[in-house]
Amino acid sequence: MIVGVDSNLKSLDLYHPTEGWIRIDLSELHRIKEVYDKKIDLLKKYPVRALR
């Protein structure tokens, strides 16, 4: 059985001989990653206060 895979930023495409092409949309996952990357960058700007 031969299975083909194609991946990029917005989707994961799989080819199965009997099923044909199957596309998995990754755009929402990418959006979530971008949002949290921005939040982490913002938090890194402020120093953490020492605990007493």
N, CA, C, O and CB atoms as a CASP TS submission, in Angstrom:
PFRMAT TS
TARGET T0000
AUTHOR 0000-0000-0000
METHOD Language model
MODEL 1
PARENT N/A
ATOM      1  N   MET     1       0.849  -1.175   0.000  1.00  0.00           N
ATOM      2  CA  MET     1       0.000   0.000   0.000  1.00  0.00           C
ATOM      3  C   MET     1       0.900   1.245   0.000  1.00  0.00           C
ATOM      4  O   MET     1       1.847   1.337   0.782  1.00  0.00           O
ATOM      5  CB  MET     1      -0.969  -0.006   1.233  1.00  0.00           C
ATOM      6  N   ILE     2       0.603   2.163  -0.853  1.00  0.00           N
ATOM      7  CA  ILE     2       1.353   3.410  -0.945  1.00  0.00           C
ATOM      8  C   ILE     2       0.466   4.536  -0.422  1.00  0.00           C
ATOM      9  O   ILE     2      -0.672   4.703  -0.861  1.00  0.00           O
ATOM     10  CB  ILE     2       1.819   3.691  -2.417  1.00  0.00           C
ATOM     11  N   VAL     3       0.999   5.294   0.514  1.00  0.00           N
ATOM     12  CA  VAL     3       0.275   6.429   1.079  1.00  0.00           C
ATOM     13  C   VAL     3       1.123   7.664   0.853  1.00  0.00           C
ATOM     14  O   VAL     3       2.322   7.648   1.132  1.00  0.00           O
ATOM     15  CB  VAL     3      -0.040   6.221   2.604  1.00  0.00           C
ATOM     16  N   GLY     4       0.524   8.736   0.354  1.00  0.00           N
ATOM     17  CA  GLY     4       1.235   9.986   0.125  1.00  0.00           C
ATOM     18  C   GLY     4       0.866  11.011   1.177  1.00  0.00           C
ATOM     19  O   GLY     4      -0.272  11.050   1.647  1.00  0.00           O
ATOM     20  N   VAL     5       1.836  11.847   1.546  1.00  0.00           N
ATOM     21  CA  VAL     5       1.612  12.878   2.553  1.00  0.00           C
ATOM     22  C   VAL     5       2.180  14.191   2.030  1.00  0.00           C
ATOM     23  O   VAL     5       3.293  14.227   1.506  1.00  0.00           O
ATOM     24  CB  VAL     5       2.262  12.489   3.921  1.00  0.00           C
ATOM     25  N   ASP     6       1.414  15.264   2.174  1.00  0.00           N
ATOM     26  CA  ASP     6       1.869  16.612   1.830  1.00  0.00           C
ATOM     27  C   ASP     6       1.487  17.516   2.989  1.00  0.00           C
ATOM     28  O   ASP     6       0.347  17.500   3.454  1.00  0.00           O
ATOM     29  CB  ASP     6       1.241  17.120   0.469  1.00  0.00           C
ATOM     30  N   SER     7       2.448  18.304   3.452  1.00  0.00           N
ATOM     31  CA  SER     7       2.202  19.160   4.604  1.00  0.00           C
ATOM     32  C   SER     7       2.650  20.582   4.299  1.00  0.00           C
ATOM     33  O   SER     7       3.676  20.792   3.652  1.00  0.00           O
ATOM     34  CB  SER     7       2.926  18.620   5.852  1.00  0.00           C
ATOM     35  N   ASN     8       1.885  21.547   4.762  1.00  0.00           N
ATOM     36  CA  ASN     8       2.296  22.942   4.696  1.00  0.00           C
ATOM     37  C   ASN     8       1.723  23.663   5.910  1.00  0.00           C
ATOM     38  O   ASN     8       1.195  23.026   6.822  1.00  0.00           O
ATOM     39  CB  ASN     8       1.825  23.614   3.362  1.00  0.00           C
ATOM     40  N   LEU     9       1.825  24.966   5.924  1.00  0.00           N
ATOM     41  CA  LEU     9       1.421  25.739   7.093  1.00  0.00           C
ATOM     42  C   LEU     9      -0.070  25.642   7.391  1.00  0.00           C
ATOM     43  O   LEU     9      -0.462  25.647   8.558  1.00  0.00           O
ATOM     44  CB  LEU     9       1.796  27.175   6.900  1.00  0.00           C
ATOM     45  N   LYS    10      -0.893  25.554   6.383  1.00  0.00           N
ATOM     46  CA  LYS    10      -2.344  25.616   6.570  1.00  0.00           C
ATOM     47  C   LYS    10      -3.059  24.267   6.503  1.00  0.00           C
ATOM     48  O   LYS    10      -4.205  24.168   6.940  1.00  0.00           O
ATOM     49  CB  LYS    10      -2.926  26.515   5.548  1.00  0.00           C
ATOM     50  N   SER    11      -2.404  23.210   5.960  1.00  0.00           N
ATOM     51  CA  SER    11      -3.112  21.939   5.833  1.00  0.00           C
ATOM     52  C   SER    11      -2.149  20.755   5.814  1.00  0.00           C
ATOM     53  O   SER    11      -0.957  20.889   5.534  1.00  0.00           O
ATOM     54  CB  SER    11      -3.961  21.936   4.570  1.00  0.00           C
ATOM     55  N   LEU    12      -2.713  19.605   6.120  1.00  0.00           N
ATOM     56  CA  LEU    12      -2.018  18.334   6.029  1.00  0.00           C
ATOM     57  C   LEU    12      -2.838  17.490   5.066  1.00  0.00           C
ATOM     58  O   LEU    12      -3.998  17.182   5.338  1.00  0.00           O
ATOM     59  CB  LEU    12      -1.848  17.634   7.448  1.00  0.00           C
ATOM     60  N   ASP    13      -2.240  17.117   3.944  1.00  0.00           N
ATOM     61  CA  ASP    13      -2.950  16.351   2.919  1.00  0.00           C
ATOM     62  C   ASP    13      -2.396  14.930   2.884  1.00  0.00           C
ATOM     63  O   ASP    13      -1.186  14.720   2.809  1.00  0.00           O
ATOM     64  CB  ASP    13      -2.819  17.029   1.523  1.00  0.00           C
ATOM     65  N   LEU    14      -3.307  13.962   2.939  1.00  0.00           N
ATOM     66  CA  LEU    14      -2.937  12.552   2.909  1.00  0.00           C
ATOM     67  C   LEU    14      -3.590  11.902   1.702  1.00  0.00           C
ATOM     68  O   LEU    14      -4.737  12.207   1.372  1.00  0.00           O
ATOM     69  CB  LEU    14      -3.354  11.831   4.223  1.00  0.00           C
ATOM     70  N   TYR    15      -2.864  11.007   1.041  1.00  0.00           N
ATOM     71  CA  TYR    15      -3.442  10.274  -0.075  1.00  0.00           C
ATOM     72  C   TYR    15      -3.479   8.796   0.271  1.00  0.00           C
ATOM     73  O   TYR    15      -2.461   8.193   0.611  1.00  0.00           O
ATOM     74  CB  TYR    15      -2.642  10.516  -1.379  1.00  0.00           C
ATOM     75  N   HIS    16      -4.673   8.225   0.176  1.00  0.00           N
ATOM     76  CA  HIS    16      -4.875   6.799   0.391  1.00  0.00           C
ATOM     77  C   HIS    16      -5.421   6.228  -0.913  1.00  0.00           C
ATOM     78  O   HIS    16      -6.331   6.815  -1.497  1.00  0.00           O
ATOM     79  CB  HIS    16      -5.849   6.520   1.605  1.00  0.00           C
ATOM     80  N   PRO    17      -4.892   5.099  -1.386  1.00  0.00           N
ATOM     81  CA  PRO    17      -5.303   4.573  -2.692  1.00  0.00           C
ATOM     82  C   PRO    17      -6.803   4.335  -2.837  1.00  0.00           C
ATOM     83  O   PRO    17      -7.354   4.572  -3.911  1.00  0.00           O
ATOM     84  CB  PRO    17      -4.588   3.295  -2.952  1.00  0.00           C
ATOM     85  N   THR    18      -7.473   3.876  -1.790  1.00  0.00           N
ATOM     86  CA  THR    18      -8.909   3.611  -1.924  1.00  0.00           C
ATOM     87  C   THR    18      -9.766   4.799  -1.513  1.00  0.00           C
ATOM     88  O   THR    18     -10.871   4.965  -2.030  1.00  0.00           O
ATOM     89  CB  THR    18      -9.291   2.408  -1.096  1.00  0.00           C
ATOM     90  N   GLU    19      -9.284   5.628  -0.595  1.00  0.00           N
ATOM     91  CA  GLU    19     -10.057   6.768  -0.098  1.00  0.00           C
ATOM     92  C   GLU    19      -9.811   8.053  -0.897  1.00  0.00           C
ATOM     93  O   GLU    19     -10.652   8.952  -0.899  1.00  0.00           O
ATOM     94  CB  GLU    19      -9.725   7.010   1.359  1.00  0.00           C
ATOM     95  N   GLY    20      -8.683   8.137  -1.562  1.00  0.00           N
ATOM     96  CA  GLY    20      -8.329   9.358  -2.289  1.00  0.00           C
ATOM     97  C   GLY    20      -7.661  10.361  -1.365  1.00  0.00           C
ATOM     98  O   GLY    20      -7.058   9.986  -0.359  1.00  0.00           O
ATOM     99  N   TRP    21      -7.769  11.634  -1.711  1.00  0.00           N
ATOM    100  CA  TRP    21      -7.133  12.691  -0.921  1.00  0.00           C
ATOM    101  C   TRP    21      -7.967  13.044   0.306  1.00  0.00           C
ATOM    102  O   TRP    21      -9.186  13.197   0.226  1.00  0.00           O
ATOM    103  CB  TRP    21      -6.914  13.939  -1.781  1.00  0.00           C
ATOM    104  N   ILE    22      -7.295  13.168   1.424  1.00  0.00           N
ATOM    105  CA  ILE    22      -7.923  13.581   2.677  1.00  0.00           C
ATOM    106  C   ILE    22      -7.184  14.826   3.144  1.00  0.00           C
ATOM    107  O   ILE    22      -5.967  14.793   3.328  1.00  0.00           O
ATOM    108  CB  ILE    22      -7.884  12.432   3.769  1.00  0.00           C
ATOM    109  N   ARG    23      -7.904  15.914   3.336  1.00  0.00           N
ATOM    110  CA  ARG    23      -7.277  17.173   3.762  1.00  0.00           C
ATOM    111  C   ARG    23      -7.668  17.476   5.205  1.00  0.00           C
ATOM    112  O   ARG    23      -8.843  17.454   5.571  1.00  0.00           O
ATOM    113  CB  ARG    23      -7.693  18.347   2.827  1.00  0.00           C
ATOM    114  N   ILE    24      -6.642  17.760   6.015  1.00  0.00           N
ATOM    115  CA  ILE    24      -6.853  18.168   7.402  1.00  0.00           C
ATOM    116  C   ILE    24      -6.476  19.634   7.499  1.00  0.00           C
ATOM    117  O   ILE    24      -5.328  20.001   7.250  1.00  0.00           O
ATOM    118  CB  ILE    24      -6.014  17.291   8.407  1.00  0.00           C
ATOM    119  N   ASP    25      -7.436  20.474   7.859  1.00  0.00           N
ATOM    120  CA  ASP    25      -7.217  21.919   7.929  1.00  0.00           C
ATOM    121  C   ASP    25      -6.485  22.269   9.226  1.00  0.00           C
ATOM    122  O   ASP    25      -6.962  21.955  10.316  1.00  0.00           O
ATOM    123  CB  ASP    25      -8.566  22.686   7.838  1.00  0.00           C
ATOM    124  N   LEU    26      -5.335  22.914   9.106  1.00  0.00           N
ATOM    125  CA  LEU    26      -4.526  23.292  10.263  1.00  0.00           C
ATOM    126  C   LEU    26      -4.555  24.795  10.525  1.00  0.00           C
ATOM    127  O   LEU    26      -3.808  25.281  11.374  1.00  0.00           O
ATOM    128  CB  LEU    26      -3.095  22.837  10.063  1.00  0.00           C
ATOM    129  N   SER    27      -5.393  25.534   9.822  1.00  0.00           N
ATOM    130  CA  SER    27      -5.373  26.992   9.939  1.00  0.00           C
ATOM    131  C   SER    27      -5.762  27.461  11.347  1.00  0.00           C
ATOM    132  O   SER    27      -5.183  28.420  11.858  1.00  0.00           O
ATOM    133  CB  SER    27      -6.316  27.611   8.907  1.00  0.00           C
ATOM    134  N   GLU    28      -6.729  26.798  11.973  1.00  0.00           N
ATOM    135  CA  GLU    28      -7.132  27.189  13.334  1.00  0.00           C
ATOM    136  C   GLU    28      -6.011  26.889  14.330  1.00  0.00           C
ATOM    137  O   GLU    28      -5.754  27.677  15.241  1.00  0.00           O
ATOM    138  CB  GLU    28      -8.433  26.451  13.753  1.00  0.00           C
ATOM    139  N   LEU    29      -5.360  25.768  14.154  1.00  0.00           N
ATOM    140  CA  LEU    29      -4.227  25.416  15.019  1.00  0.00           C
ATOM    141  C   LEU    29      -3.096  26.435  14.862  1.00  0.00           C
ATOM    142  O   LEU    29      -2.467  26.822  15.847  1.00  0.00           O
ATOM    143  CB  LEU    29      -3.713  23.991  14.689  1.00  0.00           C
ATOM    144  N   HIS    30      -2.842  26.862  13.642  1.00  0.00           N
ATOM    145  CA  HIS    30      -1.811  27.872  13.387  1.00  0.00           C
ATOM    146  C   HIS    30      -2.190  29.207  14.029  1.00  0.00           C
ATOM    147  O   HIS    30      -1.335  29.895  14.585  1.00  0.00           O
ATOM    148  CB  HIS    30      -1.597  28.054  11.868  1.00  0.00           C
ATOM    149  N   ARG    31      -3.456  29.566  13.954  1.00  0.00           N
ATOM    150  CA  ARG    31      -3.915  30.820  14.561  1.00  0.00           C
ATOM    151  C   ARG    31      -3.720  30.789  16.076  1.00  0.00           C
ATOM    152  O   ARG    31      -3.266  31.772  16.663  1.00  0.00           O
ATOM    153  CB  ARG    31      -5.400  31.075  14.221  1.00  0.00           C
ATOM    154  N   ILE    32      -4.057  29.674  16.705  1.00  0.00           N
ATOM    155  CA  ILE    32      -3.876  29.537  18.154  1.00  0.00           C
ATOM    156  C   ILE    32      -2.409  29.657  18.528  1.00  0.00           C
ATOM    157  O   ILE    32      -2.073  30.309  19.516  1.00  0.00           O
ATOM    158  CB  ILE    32      -4.435  28.195  18.645  1.00  0.00           C
ATOM    159  N   LYS    33      -1.536  29.038  17.753  1.00  0.00           N
ATOM    160  CA  LYS    33      -0.094  29.128  18.012  1.00  0.00           C
ATOM    161  C   LYS    33       0.388  30.566  17.931  1.00  0.00           C
ATOM    162  O   LYS    33       1.164  31.010  18.778  1.00  0.00           O
ATOM    163  CB  LYS    33       0.687  28.260  17.020  1.00  0.00           C
ATOM    164  N   GLU    34      -0.064  31.296  16.925  1.00  0.00           N
ATOM    165  CA  GLU    34       0.338  32.699  16.760  1.00  0.00           C
ATOM    166  C   GLU    34      -0.126  33.548  17.943  1.00  0.00           C
ATOM    167  O   GLU    34       0.629  34.383  18.441  1.00  0.00           O
ATOM    168  CB  GLU    34      -0.233  33.269  15.448  1.00  0.00           C
ATOM    169  N   VAL    35      -1.359  33.339  18.393  1.00  0.00           N
ATOM    170  CA  VAL    35      -1.897  34.104  19.526  1.00  0.00           C
ATOM    171  C   VAL    35      -1.055  33.864  20.774  1.00  0.00           C
ATOM    172  O   VAL    35      -0.680  34.813  21.464  1.00  0.00           O
ATOM    173  CB  VAL    35      -3.373  33.721  19.795  1.00  0.00           C
ATOM    174  N   TYR    36      -0.756  32.600  21.066  1.00  0.00           N
ATOM    175  CA  TYR    36       0.014  32.297  22.273  1.00  0.00           C
ATOM    176  C   TYR    36       1.477  32.723  22.145  1.00  0.00           C
ATOM    177  O   TYR    36       2.100  33.078  23.145  1.00  0.00           O
ATOM    178  CB  TYR    36      -0.064  30.809  22.579  1.00  0.00           C
ATOM    179  N   ASP    37       2.030  32.694  20.941  1.00  0.00           N
ATOM    180  CA  ASP    37       3.393  33.213  20.752  1.00  0.00           C
ATOM    181  C   ASP    37       3.450  34.703  21.079  1.00  0.00           C
ATOM    182  O   ASP    37       4.408  35.170  21.695  1.00  0.00           O
ATOM    183  CB  ASP    37       3.872  32.968  19.301  1.00  0.00           C
ATOM    184  N   LYS    38       2.424  35.448  20.665  1.00  0.00           N
ATOM    185  CA  LYS    38       2.377  36.881  20.969  1.00  0.00           C
ATOM    186  C   LYS    38       2.231  37.118  22.465  1.00  0.00           C
ATOM    187  O   LYS    38       2.858  38.027  23.010  1.00  0.00           O
ATOM    188  CB  LYS    38       1.222  37.551  20.218  1.00  0.00           C
ATOM    189  N   LYS    39       1.406  36.307  23.142  1.00  0.00           N
ATOM    190  CA  LYS    39       1.231  36.456  24.590  1.00  0.00           C
ATOM    191  C   LYS    39       2.535  36.145  25.327  1.00  0.00           C
ATOM    192  O   LYS    39       2.899  36.849  26.269  1.00  0.00           O
ATOM    193  CB  LYS    39       0.099  35.532  25.095  1.00  0.00           C
ATOM    194  N   ILE    40       3.226  35.107  24.906  1.00  0.00           N
ATOM    195  CA  ILE    40       4.496  34.748  25.544  1.00  0.00           C
ATOM    196  C   ILE    40       5.526  35.849  25.340  1.00  0.00           C
ATOM    197  O   ILE    40       6.255  36.188  26.272  1.00  0.00           O
ATOM    198  CB  ILE    40       5.027  33.414  24.987  1.00  0.00           C
ATOM    199  N   ASP    41       5.599  36.412  24.139  1.00  0.00           N
ATOM    200  CA  ASP    41       6.531  37.508  23.874  1.00  0.00           C
ATOM    201  C   ASP    41       6.219  38.713  24.754  1.00  0.00           C
ATOM    202  O   ASP    41       7.136  39.371  25.246  1.00  0.00           O
ATOM    203  CB  ASP    41       6.481  37.908  22.394  1.00  0.00           C
ATOM    204  N   LEU    42       4.943  39.007  24.955  1.00  0.00           N
ATOM    205  CA  LEU    42       4.540  40.123  25.804  1.00  0.00           C
ATOM    206  C   LEU    42       4.946  39.869  27.259  1.00  0.00           C
ATOM    207  O   LEU    42       5.424  40.778  27.938  1.00  0.00           O
ATOM    208  CB  LEU    42       3.020  40.351  25.704  1.00  0.00           C
ATOM    209  N   LEU    43       4.760  38.645  27.735  1.00  0.00           N
ATOM    210  CA  LEU    43       5.126  38.310  29.118  1.00  0.00           C
ATOM    211  C   LEU    43       6.637  38.360  29.333  1.00  0.00           C
ATOM    212  O   LEU    43       7.094  38.671  30.433  1.00  0.00           O
ATOM    213  CB  LEU    43       4.599  36.920  29.481  1.00  0.00           C
ATOM    214  N   LYS    44       7.404  38.062  28.307  1.00  0.00           N
ATOM    215  CA  LYS    44       8.866  38.088  28.430  1.00  0.00           C
ATOM    216  C   LYS    44       9.404  39.504  28.594  1.00  0.00           C
ATOM    217  O   LYS    44      10.526  39.692  29.065  1.00  0.00           O
ATOM    218  CB  LYS    44       9.504  37.437  27.212  1.00  0.00           C
ATOM    219  N   LYS    45       8.616  40.493  28.209  1.00  0.00           N
ATOM    220  CA  LYS    45       9.052  41.885  28.328  1.00  0.00           C
ATOM    221  C   LYS    45       9.107  42.357  29.781  1.00  0.00           C
ATOM    222  O   LYS    45       9.885  43.248  30.123  1.00  0.00           O
ATOM    223  CB  LYS    45       8.124  42.785  27.535  1.00  0.00           C
ATOM    224  N   TYR    46       8.277  41.754  30.628  1.00  0.00           N
ATOM    225  CA  TYR    46       8.190  42.191  32.014  1.00  0.00           C
ATOM    226  C   TYR    46       8.955  41.226  32.916  1.00  0.00           C
ATOM    227  O   TYR    46       8.763  40.013  32.831  1.00  0.00           O
ATOM    228  CB  TYR    46       6.718  42.296  32.459  1.00  0.00           C
ATOM    229  N   PRO    47       9.837  41.768  33.795  1.00  0.00           N
ATOM    230  CA  PRO    47      10.604  40.871  34.680  1.00  0.00           C
ATOM    231  C   PRO    47       9.690  40.248  35.733  1.00  0.00           C
ATOM    232  O   PRO    47       8.702  40.847  36.157  1.00  0.00           O
ATOM    233  CB  PRO    47      11.762  41.640  35.370  1.00  0.00           C
ATOM    234  N   VAL    48      10.037  39.061  36.133  1.00  0.00           N
ATOM    235  CA  VAL    48       9.289  38.363  37.178  1.00  0.00           C
ATOM    236  C   VAL    48       9.771  38.877  38.518  1.00  0.00           C
ATOM    237  O   VAL    48      10.974  38.909  38.778  1.00  0.00           O
ATOM    238  CB  VAL    48       9.461  36.812  37.073  1.00  0.00           C
ATOM    239  N   ARG    49       8.838  39.279  39.374  1.00  0.00           N
ATOM    240  CA  ARG    49       9.212  39.744  40.713  1.00  0.00           C
ATOM    241  C   ARG    49       9.629  38.559  41.576  1.00  0.00           C
ATOM    242  O   ARG    49       9.059  37.472  41.483  1.00  0.00           O
ATOM    243  CB  ARG    49       8.040  40.511  41.378  1.00  0.00           C
ATOM    244  N   ALA    50      10.622  38.788  42.406  1.00  0.00           N
ATOM    245  CA  ALA    50      11.108  37.717  43.271  1.00  0.00           C
ATOM    246  C   ALA    50      10.085  37.443  44.375  1.00  0.00           C
ATOM    247  O   ALA    50       9.482  38.362  44.929  1.00  0.00           O
ATOM    248  CB  ALA    50      12.487  38.085  43.882  1.00  0.00           C
ATOM    249  N   LEU    51       9.912  36.190  44.670  1.00  0.00           N
ATOM    250  CA  LEU    51       8.979  35.814  45.741  1.00  0.00           C
ATOM    251  C   LEU    51       9.652  36.029  47.088  1.00  0.00           C
ATOM    252  O   LEU    51      10.842  35.752  47.241  1.00  0.00           O
ATOM    253  CB  LEU    51       8.514  34.333  45.591  1.00  0.00           C
ATOM    254  N   ARG    52       8.907  36.516  48.053  1.00  0.00           N
ATOM    255  CA  ARG    52       9.485  36.786  49.389  1.00  0.00           C
ATOM    256  C   ARG    52       9.211  35.659  50.322  1.00  0.00           C
ATOM    257  O   ARG    52       9.617  35.706  51.483  1.00  0.00           O
ATOM    258  CB  ARG    52       8.938  38.077  49.981  1.00  0.00           C
TER
END
